[in-house]
């Protein structure tokens, strides 16, 4: 990887309904009262960066709805993940969930997302942007919106210099990419029990037998769902306590709230379940109108599924690294070692 | 609290650890005494931020509890709970010496019909005059218990003769700088946003600014006093960043100025 980093300008022509700089969120910020934030669909954001040889935590772009178009001044390597969408480079369709070689001066268009809420665009190298508490993720409430607007010039520092395949305009890499299903019908979400599950007799059966619908009041703070609920009884006033991402709260009204990554960190509503860590990326893609059912699983099963998904990401990461080093594409972790575990 | 001098605690402290999903534990000191639970959870937070047990990713302080978030592939609920109990046994829950000396903040607050919409209701609920409510607030030396959402300083205890209830209907937007009370706690709204606390005044100072590093100059354990100032001082104080007493104004101390 002898190539020096080059500053490449990207002209954003259309910015979709909402596009922001994004990453996997803040670490060690919640003890200070700042939610971790970051990509609602952590899986898609991580895979996008892995596919272009970046670290998983690199800054990417989160796109919600509409058309996002841009033109890079020089060749770039990109990957788009998240909800199924149409992606073209100079009018020619290219694949999602794959590294895509984009010639300088060409027009990239991402449009017509369906079946999910968010797309993640990763570019080989580092996007120039501000950071708050070590992260490029938006924290709009505190004055860090990170929004990308039409006409904006972005800057990418990249060591990518274009890539020639002997026979094909787009190389076929055949990578083992774990692509989520984004199935058109009802989604199934795994849950584990919460501290107030027992205090709401019948909620267990209700949650596992009925379908719930995401309403338009949902946002990055939480998903609000329409569907039958049972209010826990005899609890008295619950003192404000910390709440994790994925908590199923039943507020005073008849609705269900599933907390997202920008939740208010403390709350006093009863919690009747928690989404498993492995099901959070899918929840991060739920649009208003999406129907979902819930499936109770044990803590052990929840951890096992998360372990399996992390293993798949690790396999992909290793394959991309070996491939990129073999064909002389830039890779952020040329000297990447597995995370050290504390002795 | 009555351990013999020089003798280590004989038993592991009674800490309830409840799984909160596959990647979090809710910790609470098992005691019927609310004060003890509150000081215990503060101490727990200090110990965990100091020890940083393997697998721990972040903590969220509650009024009398602590949410511990962890990497479920690195450690299990049971393992982490055990590590925490051992760490607490080694450090002692009753020891509350802060890592750094507590700072004192004196926060000017303006009272007016606009800035104090809930003052009459608070006075009525406590059965005292509005002047008495403000007097008790000014007399109380408060301690910052935790940083709530968006780094809001939550502090206690105001020497009210009773508990102040929350608004029946939370407001959808409360101005930044609003001084609010609930129970015997007080909080300052750092940024505009929703809140169900009762608004009794407003400070012209900026308490949190992400362009500052760190974004707030207060931390849990610091002390706060409110000082009621006339509305005429608003303009002069507006937007100034809250700093502790005795802090030299950076405008007059070039050495401490940051390079942007």
Interface residues (C-beta under 8 A of the other chain):
Chain A: X27 X28 X29 X30 X31 X32 X33 X34 X35 X36 X132 X133 X139 X141 X142 X143 X144 X192 X194 X195 X239 X240 X241 X242 X243 X244 X246 X247 X264 X265 X266 X271 X274 X275 X276 X277 X299 X302 X303 X306 X307 X310 X341 X342
Chain B: X18 X19 X20 X21 X22 X23 X24 X26 X45 X49 X54 X57 X58 X59 X60 X61 X62 X63 X64 X65 X66 X67 X69 X72 X73 X74 X76 X77 X146 X147 X148 X149 X150 X151 X152 X190 X191 X193 X208 X210 X214 X215
